[in-house]
Amino acid sequence: MRNGIPSHGIQERTCRTRGAPPNDSPNPPNSTLSPRRCSVNVVGAFRCARALAPALRASRGAIVNIASISGHRAGGSSIAYGVSKAALLQLTRNLASALAPEVRVNALAPGTVATRWQTALRGEERFARRARTERATVPLRTTATPDHIAQAVLTLLTMDLVTGESLIVDGGKHIRY
């Protein structure tokens, strides 16, 4: 390890996926802008970009931050989560400007994704009901899976003329909000 980078080299593209999930009430009296959530979702992404910038510049690489549809719209599971993801989207645009032309920086903003985290949070039956109800209103009539998210990340990593953008992956739900 040298300067935080493994000695065996660095990938020319990176995707930062660690985040702090929403777990508090959407109601202002019970919601807080937790420093931990902001630190993980925003400061963590900034520190990763800063640490990897020299290697990514040298390889003309790319960064994909994982944001959320909650960063694009009000409402959802948590005020603090939405605010931290909106900040991540703004950080993405700022990093795209600061690291250009050598490094492209984009974000992925998924809607509901069928994951173990969702079923652990809501319970299998409750999440299945929620997903079924949502699918009835989503134009593509499907709930995103981790494979859909991976496909979108790979697409952003290979698009040589796109930077500072956020790709929403929610089956078209956002066009009907």
LINHU-V665177 format. One record per residue. PHI is phi in degrees with one decimal (none if undefined). OMEGA is omega in whole degrees, 0 to 359 (none if undefined). D_FIRST is the distance of its C-alpha to the first C-alpha in whole Angstrom. Layout:
PHI/OMEGA/D_FIRST
PHI/OMEGA/D_FIRST
This chain:
none/178/0
-136.7/182/4
55.1/178/7
80.9/182/6
-112.3/180/5
-53.9/184/4
-66.8/179/5
-79.7/176/8
109.9/182/9
-132.4/173/11
-69.1/181/14
-80.1/178/17
-133.9/180/18
-138.4/176/17
-130.0/180/20
-96.3/185/19
-113.4/182/21
-67.5/177/21
-154.2/177/24
-100.9/184/27
-71.9/176/30
-70.1/178/33
-149.4/177/35
-122.5/184/37
-70.0/175/41
-74.1/183/42
-83.6/183/44
-50.7/181/44
-62.4/183/45
-105.3/184/43
-105.4/177/40
-131.0/173/37
-87.3/186/35
-64.3/176/32
-58.5/180/29
-63.0/181/27
-61.1/179/28
-64.8/180/28
-64.1/182/24
-67.7/187/23
-77.0/185/25
-116.9/183/24
-62.8/178/22
-59.2/179/19
-64.3/179/20
-63.3/181/20
-64.5/177/17
-61.8/180/15
-61.5/180/17
-63.1/181/16
-67.6/184/13
-92.2/185/13
-53.4/182/16
-59.0/180/15
-68.1/179/14
-67.8/176/16
-61.9/182/19
-62.0/182/18
-97.9/184/18
54.0/186/21
-86.4/183/20
-147.7/177/21
-123.2/170/21
-124.0/174/23
-90.3/177/23
-96.5/179/25
-98.5/180/28
-167.1/172/32
-57.9/179/35
-62.4/177/36
-79.5/181/34
-100.5/186/37
-143.1/177/40
-79.4/179/42
98.9/181/42
92.9/190/40
-79.9/188/39
-164.8/176/38
-61.9/183/38
-61.0/180/35
-62.7/180/33
-60.2/179/35
-64.5/181/34
-66.9/179/30
-74.3/174/30
-64.3/177/33
-63.5/178/30
-64.8/177/28
-64.1/177/30
-67.6/176/31
-59.5/178/27
-57.5/179/27
-63.5/180/29
-66.9/177/28
-65.4/178/25
-59.7/178/27
-71.2/184/29
-69.5/185/26
-95.9/179/24
-70.5/3/26
-90.1/186/27
-75.5/185/24
-123.1/174/22
-95.1/180/25
-131.5/179/25
-134.7/179/27
-132.0/173/27
-112.3/182/29
-122.2/180/32
-74.4/168/33
-89.4/178/36
-66.3/178/37
-125.3/180/34
-75.6/181/35
-132.7/174/33
-61.0/180/32
-60.5/180/32
-62.1/181/35
-71.0/177/37
-67.7/181/35
-71.4/188/36
-106.0/188/40
89.8/185/41
-60.4/183/41
-65.0/181/45
-64.8/178/44
-67.1/179/42
-60.1/177/44
-63.1/181/47
-60.7/181/45
-63.8/179/43
-62.8/179/46
-63.3/180/48
-63.7/181/45
-58.4/180/46
-65.6/183/49
-108.1/182/49
-84.0/183/46
-52.2/181/47
-87.7/174/45
52.9/179/46
-148.1/174/43
-101.5/180/40
-62.1/175/36
-115.8/175/34
-55.4/177/30
-64.0/176/31
-62.3/181/33
-67.8/178/30
-60.8/178/27
-60.3/180/30
-67.4/178/30
-61.3/180/26
-60.8/177/26
-62.3/179/29
-63.2/181/28
-67.1/183/25
-101.6/180/27
-85.9/187/30
-71.7/183/29
-117.7/180/32
-123.2/175/31
-151.1/179/29
76.7/184/30
-106.7/174/32
-124.5/179/32
-100.3/178/33
-86.3/180/35
-123.0/182/35
-145.3/179/38
69.6/181/41
91.6/181/43
-56.2/185/43
-63.3/180/42
-78.2/180/45
-113.8/179/48
-68.4/none/47
